[in-house]
Amino acid sequence: MKSLEELRALKSKIRSEMELKEGGVDTRVVVGMATCGIAAGARPVMNAIVEGVANRGIKNVQVTMTGCMGLCRLEPIVEVIDKDGNIVTYVEMNAEKAAKVVEEHLAGGRIVSEYTIGAVAQ
């Protein structure tokens, strides 16, 4: 990401690709997109999640960005928050791992344990 315009374009793309039902969001996916996350590769991770959700037609998922999540050494970080507020934190993500999280967790309901903070930060 080289400019504010690129960030705005990415935001616009994500919004246009995500068709959210009014009040029908069961799951939120939050991608850390601060400088540390972007430098570690969060942009391809975000793109993979947005494209995976759109390609699979998953309508009850909202994908958003946030700033620093406080664990810069574990970036890119992705949090999946269910409707009950339970959070699964995926760390050291890349586009391939993100695609697997979409397939297994978001579409299939199975947490990809080997990518979680608990598996990495032991």
Beta strands, then each sheet from edge to edge (+ up, - down):
strand 1: 27-32
strand 2: 61-66
strand 3: 78-82
strand 4: 87-90
sheet 1: 2+ 1+ 3- 4+
end
